[in-house]
């Protein structure tokens, strides 16, 4: 093998890796099913193991104060089991921050949900909450935890995100998913502009909320620098029809 060929092959591999988008599976809905009957069926830890074995590159949980799905004990138990990337989402209450700092996951994703919210449905106003987020993120970064904050496509919020010191942003993709079937080009337009701004500011890009088998591929193909998607509800629902292993593989094929 010539040196020139090795050089070309190496950079081809690097470019391929750069284009990869990681799939992190949110397992909250597995916990909902378990909690609905009590006991430990389905076994959350075993399901997490299987999801990784089927090819997913990360596990996401979003513990809420009432523990209506993921329990705080689940978080500490999962830390011992997850072999890929462990991502904890949540609103940065004192209790949440203490838990994250104790568990020390690979990534923490900050969402602006009030404690009783059914699901995340908006991004941070990073201008209004900039100082608060900066103080929170400073503590996580000091512990070596990568930070990401949930945002919309408002360019002021993208610029404000940079000022918080966060490593990444996570696009709230609810509006994209809601409008995808009506006009996918219009639905993606603001996300492309926002992604270009994030790339310009050297912010990593994650995305999540209502991404599914119908709209994921188009989103991936049009968002420059998309590093990771977090998908839970749709993927768990699809697995009822297609089986877990097949479903994880279907989502991975859409991404890469």
N, C-alpha and C positions, 0 to 999 in steps of 0.2 A: 504494500500500500504506500503510495507516494506521500510526501509531506503535504503537497498541494491538495491531494484528495482528502487526507485527514483533516486539513484545515476547512475545506468546504463542508465535509460531513459534520464537523463539530459545530459550525455556525448554523447549519441546517437544523441540527438537534436543538440548539439554543433558541432559534426562532420558533420551532415547534412548541417548546416548553412555554415560551412567552405567550403563545396563542391559547394555551390551555386555560380553561375556566373550571375551577374546582366546584364540585357538587357537595354541599353540606346539607344533610337531611335533618330537619327539625322533627324531633320525636315527641313533641308535646301531645299529639293525638293518641299515641300509644299509651301514654300515661292516663289520658282521659278514659280510654277503654278499660284499663286496669282498675282505675279508681271507681268506675261505675258499679262494679260488683264486689269491691273489696278484694282481699287476697293479693295474689301476685301473678295473675294471668290476664294479659300476656306479661311475660317477664321482660321488663324494660331493658335490663342489662343484656340479656340474650339477644333481644331484637337489635340493640345497638351493635353488638358483636357481628351479627349477621349482615347488617347494612354495610358495615365496613368490609366484610368478607365478600359481599356482592359487588364491591368496587367504589362505593362512595368515599370521598376524600375528607369528609368531616362530619361531625355530629353537633347539632345545635339544640340548645334547650332555652326556654324562656320561663324561669320560675316566677310566679306571682305571689304576692303576700298571703293570699288565702290558700295557696298550694292546691288549687283546684285541678291542676294537672301535674306538672313536675313538682315534686317535693324537694325541699332543701337537702334531705338525705340522698335523694337521687343524684344531685349534683356532685356531692362528695364521692359517692359510689362510682359514678361515671368517670370521674377524673382518674380513678385507678384502672379503668378498663379501656378507655378510648385510646386507640393506637395511632389514629390519623391526626385530625385537628379538632380540638374541643373549643366550641364557641358558646359563650353564655350571653344571652340577651336580657335586657331589663332596664327599668328606671332606677337611676342611681340614688336610692334611699341609703341611709346609713347602714341598714342591715344588709342590703344588696352589696354594697361596697365591701363590707367586712367579709361576706361570703366569698366574693370574687378574689379578694386579696389572699384569703386563706387557701382557696382551691388552686389559684394560679393557673387559669386556663391559657390556651394559646392566644385566644382573642376574646375581648369583651365588646359587645355591641350595645351602645346606649340608645334607648328609645324614650320618647317623651310621654309615654303612656301614664295617665293617673292610675293609682292602684286598682280601681274597679273596672278598668277598661276591658271590653270583651276581647279585642285584638288590636294590634297596632294599626292606626289608620291615618297617620300624619307624620311628617318629619319635624325635626327641631327647627325652631327659629334661632339660628346660630348667632344672629346679631343681638337679639334681645337677651339670649342666654349665654353669650360668649364667655363672659368672665366665670360664670358658674361651671360651664363645661371645661374650661381651661383648668380650673382647680381640681376637678374630678379626674380629668385625663392625666394630669401631672402625677397623681398618686398611682394610677395604673401603670404608666410608663416607667415610673421609678421602680416598679416591681417587675419590669420586663414583660408586661402584658401588652400585646398589640391592641390598639383601640380602633373602633369604627363607630361612627354615629349615623343614625337614621336621618335622611334628608329628602326633601323634594327637589324639583328641578329649578327652583328659583336661584338664579345666579348669585344673588346676594347671600343666600344661605350656603352656597358652595364656597364662595370667597370667605364667608365667616367661619366655615369649617376649618379652613387652613389656619386661621388665627387661634383656634382652640388647641392646636398642636396634635390633632388626631392623625393617625397613620392613614386611615381610610374613611370613606363615606359608604353608606349603604343606601342605594336608591329605594325609596318607597314606590313600588311598581304597581300599586293598586289602580291608579288612573290609567296606566298603560293597558293593564289587563281588561279594565272595564270598557275601553274604547277600541280594543284590538279588532273585534269582529266588524265594527262599523267602518273603520278606516285606519288600517294598521300604519300607514305612512304618517298620518296626522298624530296617531297615538305615540309613535316613537320619536317624533321630531324634537320635542323639548328635551328628551332624555339624551339625544345625540349631542345637542348643544351643551347641555350640562356636563356630559362626559368629557367633551373636548376641553371645557374649562377646568374640570378636575385634573385631567392629564397635564394641562398647562401649569397647574399649581402643584403638580407632583403628589397628588392624592390618589391612593389606591381606590379601586371601585369594586364594591360588592353590590348585590341587588337582592330584593326579596319582597314578597307579598303577591299572592295570586298568580304567580308564574306557573305554567302547566304545560302539558304535552302539545297544546295547540299554539301557544304564543312564545314559548321559550326559545326556539331556534331562531326566530326572526329577531328577537331581542339580542341574543348573543351575536348574531351576524352584523348587527348595526351599532353596537356599543363598543367603541374603541377602548381597549385596556380593561375589559371586564375580567376580574380576577376570580370572583366567587359568587355563587348564588346559593341562597338558603331557601329550601323548599320543604314544606311540611304537609299542610292540609291536602293539597292536590295529589302529591306523591303517595301519601298514605291511602287516600281514597282510590286512586288508580290501582293500588296493589290489591284491592278487594276483587278486582276483575282480572288483573294480569299476573298476580303473584308478586311477592316482594322482590325476588331476585331479578325477574324479568323487567319489572318496573324501574328499578334502579338502573339497569342496563339501558333501558329506553331513554331515560333522562340523560345518561352519560353520552349516548350517541348523539343526542341533539346538541350537546355542548361541545363535543370534540369529534 
